[in-house]
Amino acid sequence: MDIPRKLGILIYTAVPAIVGGGIVYHFFGSFVQVIIFECLLLLATLGLIRN
């Protein structure tokens, strides 16, 4: 996988990180769940990039 494609994947996952983090905070009202959500999203992104 070339560098521009990896950067595109990172940009594509930045939107769910920002919007999804706000939605998770709205429903749970705590940053602990937001951090967990962000870590799961980061692991999924790293899994996609490593291929």
C-alpha positions as CSV (number, residue, x, y, z in Angstrom):
1,M,0.0,0.0,0.0
2,D,1.5,3.3,-1.0
3,I,1.8,6.4,1.2
4,P,-1.0,8.5,-0.3
5,R,-3.5,5.7,0.2
6,K,-2.4,5.3,3.9
7,L,-2.8,9.1,4.4
8,G,-6.2,8.9,2.8
9,I,-7.3,6.2,5.2
10,L,-6.1,8.3,8.1
11,I,-8.1,11.3,6.9
12,Y,-11.1,9.1,6.2
13,T,-11.1,7.8,9.8
14,A,-10.6,11.3,11.3
15,V,-14.2,12.2,10.6
16,P,-15.7,9.3,12.6
17,A,-13.2,10.1,15.4
18,I,-14.5,13.6,15.7
19,V,-18.2,13.1,15.1
20,G,-18.3,9.7,16.8
21,G,-16.5,11.0,19.8
22,G,-19.2,13.7,20.2
23,I,-22.0,11.2,19.8
24,V,-20.4,8.8,22.4
25,Y,-20.0,11.7,24.8
26,H,-23.6,12.8,24.3
27,F,-25.0,9.4,25.1
28,F,-22.6,8.5,28.0
29,G,-21.6,11.9,29.3
30,S,-18.1,10.8,30.2
31,F,-14.7,11.1,28.5
32,V,-13.8,7.5,29.6
33,Q,-16.1,6.0,27.0
34,V,-14.8,8.5,24.4
35,I,-11.2,7.5,25.0
36,I,-12.2,3.8,24.7
37,F,-14.0,4.6,21.4
38,E,-11.0,6.5,20.1
39,C,-8.7,3.6,21.0
40,L,-10.8,1.1,19.3
41,L,-11.0,3.3,16.2
42,L,-7.2,3.7,16.3
43,L,-6.7,-0.1,16.5
44,A,-9.0,-0.6,13.5
45,T,-7.2,2.1,11.5
46,L,-3.8,0.6,12.3
47,G,-5.1,-2.8,11.2
48,L,-6.1,-1.3,7.9
49,I,-2.9,0.5,7.3
50,R,-0.6,-2.5,8.1
51,N,-2.0,-4.5,5.2
